[in-house]
Amino acid sequence: MTKTRQERWAPRSMLTGLGLTIAATVLPYVDRATTHLLADHIRAGYPAYTQARINSAVTTCLVLWSVIGALGVIAWLWTAWAVAAGKRWARPAVTVLFVLGAGIALTVMLTRDTSGEVGLPPELGWAWMAPCLTALLAVLLLGRRPRVAGPGRGRPSAFDADSIEGDSTSRTRTARVHHHDKPRRKHQ
């Protein structure tokens, strides 16, 4: 059976989403070691905080983001497996997980803390939106169902396709199906 373009690209977009989720999870750790965007953001919002308290807040954020990132990785792997295995529930599961992931990312990105500022620097917030955009692409690719061949659409029906392949049992089945389509005579 040949896969449609959507069926080929959906798992690829899901693996891209997995990679972006891992990158978004690791990025705050890289920030802590290099640019200190999160620590500077907390310091700007809470100028009275000591360095120890800022470090504690940064550590708390890293733990929360690690948990969210781990759940995201599990979700990507599970749905990628479901799509590749052709599970019927894969499309709805991908859609539900997209909505949950986008909701979490938007909440993290837009929620204001007690200082009146958003709790996350915009650079880190947008990093969390990248996997969501990829998830949206996966939802769109999976949402397009391929057209089913059937009688009356200028294509052979499933039974006709079986008989074209040359299977003798299929020809018999096709003959029985077409036999039942004939009008029956009334008994006199």
Secondary structure by P-SEA (a helix, b strand, c coil): ccccccccaaaaaaaaaaaaaaaaaaaaaaaaaccaaaaaaaaaacccccaaaaaaaaaaaaaaaaaaaaaaaaaaaaaaaaaaacccaaaaaaaaaaaaaaaaaaaaaccccccccccccaaaaaaaaaaaaaaaaaaaaaaccccccccccccccaaaaaaaaccaaaaaaaaaaaaaaccccccc
